[in-house]
Amino acid sequence: MVSVMAAQFNQQKAEILAHLDTTRIGTKNYTRKDWLQDLLDWAEAAGSFKTAIQPVVHATLLQAGQDAIQGVGLEASQFDPFTPAIVEYFQNRSIKIAKDVTYETEKQLRAALSQSVVDGKSSYELRGMVENVMGSASTMRADRIARTEVSRSQGYGDIQAWKQSGVVEGKEWFTAEDEHVCPFCDDLDHTIVGLDDNFFDKGDTLEAGGQAMAMNYDDVPSCPLHVNCRCVLLPVRA
């Protein structure tokens, strides 16, 4: 997932830099309001991103599901990776990741370049800013997003496999139980919910250790709770 995302970010960077060299951006007389649209077709970029990561998301679901169903004593071949729920997940999740990641990239570039464009900075100076934003995207952001989304896909694969097994009725949250566990995850340790239930719904707030975490991105049916979360789910047998 990291390498696929990094390749997409590097492709975007190459296109943006190429357009910087062929537009009037960076000159005093450039007045186009949506100048960022001249650098990259963002809708097309999101579509390319989705197409690139979708097979990785599905492969992650397949592997996680096979491992999970074997973990409850069944054969890996008994896991069906093409149920309507799983197909819907890897298709819709890939779209959501692609749109959100592309939007964030566009937002970061706009923040980095806006004033410089107004000030009429040279294309050379703008290129340096693009290199910084996209360089970070293809390394740190790619790693962070990949870890989080692979973990989410693994959690979903686990839950779907447990549902298919017919021998699991719930899921239990486990932390690493060491000094590095955050107070939010620690608060969830050994929490049990039904297979179809969320630990948190989008919009909920978790308070722990005098801090608050708002679940403002998505529902939380499984780990991870946050970036670099090390928690896992275990099946609760019927």
N, C-alpha and C positions, 0 to 999 in steps of 0.2 A: 504493500500500500504506500509506503514512504517513497519508493522509487517511482511509482506511477504518478503520485502527486507531484513529486519534484520535477518529473519530466513535463507535466502540464504547466507548472509555474515557469519553467525555463522556456517553454514554447511561447507562453504569454509575454515573457520578458523580451524575447527576440522580436516578436511582432511590434511591441510597444516601442522598442528602441529603433526599429526600422522606420516606423512612422514618425518618430521624432526627427529623423533625418530628412523626411520628405514633406513635412508640413511647415507652416509659418509659426508654430507654437514657440514661444520664447522671444518673439519680436514684439515691439511696442504697438504695432498696428494690428495685432491678432485679437479680434474682438468676439469670436464665436463663443456663445454662452456655454454650450456643452462641449468644451474642448476635449474633455477626457474621452468622449465617444470617437474622436478622430484618431485616438491611439490604439483602440482595440474594439472589436465587435464583442461586447460583453455577453450578449445572449448566446452568441456562437461559442464563446469561450466556456460558458457554463455547460452548454450541450456537449462539447468535447470532453470536459471534465467528467460529466456524468457517464458518458460512454466508456471512458478509460477506467473508472473505478468500479463500475457495476459488476464486471466479472470477478473482481477481487472480493467485493462484498458477498457475492453468491458463493464463492469458493470458501470463504470464512464460515458462512452459515452451514455449508455442507460438512466441513471438517468438524466444526463444533457439534453439530447434530449427531454425527456418527460417533464421536467420542462420548457424548452425553448418553446416547442410547446404549452404548456398550457399558457405560458406567453403572447402569441399572440391570445389567445381566442379559441384554438382548444382543442380537447380531447387528453389525453396522449396516448391513444391507436392508434392515427393517426400517431404517430412517428414510422417509420420503422427502427429498429436498425441493420438490416441485408442487407442494400443496398450494392452494390459493393464497393462504396467509403468508407463506414464505416468499412466493413470487411477488406478491404485493409489497412485502417488506423490502426486498432487495431492489425492486424498481423504484419505489417511492423514496426509500432512504438515499439512494444514489442521487436522485433529483434534488432532495433537500440538502444534502452535503454540498453538491455542486453549486447550487444557487447561493447558499449561505457563505461558502468559501469565496466564491467569485465576488459577491457583494462586499465582503470584508476587504478583499484585495483592492477593489475599486475605491472603497472608502479610505483605505490607507494611502493610496496613491493621490487621491484628491487632497487629503490633509497635507501630504508632503509637498505637493507641487502647486497648489492653488495660488498662494501668495507669490511664489516665484514666477508663475505665468503672468500674473497681474503686473509684477515688477519688471517684466521683460527680460528675465534671465536668459542666458544663452542656452542653446541646445546642449552644449557640453556640460553645463551645470545641471541641467535637468536630467541628463543621462546618468549622472552620478547619483541623483536622488532615486531614480528608477532602479538602478543597480542595488542600492541599499534596501529598498522595500522588497524587491523581488528576490534578492539574495536571501533575506530573512525568511521569505515565504517558502523557498525551495529547501530550506534546511530546518530551522527551528519550528516554523509553522507546520510544515509537512509532517515532521516527526510527532508533534503534539496532536494534530488532527488525526493522524493515522492510528496512534495509540488509543485514542478515545473511541474512534469509530469502529476499529477492529474489536475492541472490548465490547462495545454495544452490540455488534453483530454476533459475537460469540455468545453473549447473554441471551439474545433472542433465539439463536440456534439451540442453546441448551433447553430453553423453555419449550420450544416447539417439539423437540425430541422427547422431553418428559411427557408432554401431552400425548404424543403418539404412542408412547410405551404402555399407557393404561395402568401403570403401577405407581405413579407419582401424583400426589394431590396438592403439594405446596412447594415453596422454595424458601430457603433460609439464607440470610445474609451473614457472611463470615469476613472478618478483617484479618490482617496479618498478625494482630495481637502483639505488636511490639511498640517500641517508643516512638516510632515514626507515624503511627496511625493518627489521623487528624480527629478532632473531637466530634465532627459530624459523622464520620464513618464509625467511630467508637460507639456512638449513640445507637447505631443501627445493628451492632454486632448481635448475632443470634436472633434477629427479628424474623418472624415467619409470616408469610402471607400466602394466599392461594395462587395457583399458577396463572390465573387470569387477572389477578389484582396487581396494582402498582404499589410500590413502596411510597411513592409520592406522585401526585398529579401535577401537571404543569400549572403554575400559579401558587403552589404550596410554598411554605417557608419552614425550614428546619432551624431550630435554635439549639445550640450546644456550646458549652464552654464560653458563655457570654458573647457569642457571635451568632449571626443569622445568615443562612444561605437561602436565597430565593431560587426556586425551580422555575426559571423563566425561559428555558430553552425547549424543554420537552418533558413528557412524562418520564418517570423513572421506574420501569418494570424490572430492571436488573442493574447490576454494576455496569459501568462505573458511575459513581456519584459526582466525580469531578475529574479534571485532567490529572493523569498519573495516579489514579485510584488503583490500589492493589487488592481490593476486595474481590471475593468470589461468591458465587451462589452454589448451594448444594441442594439436592433434591430431598424432599420430605415424602417418604413413601406412604401410600394409602394404607 
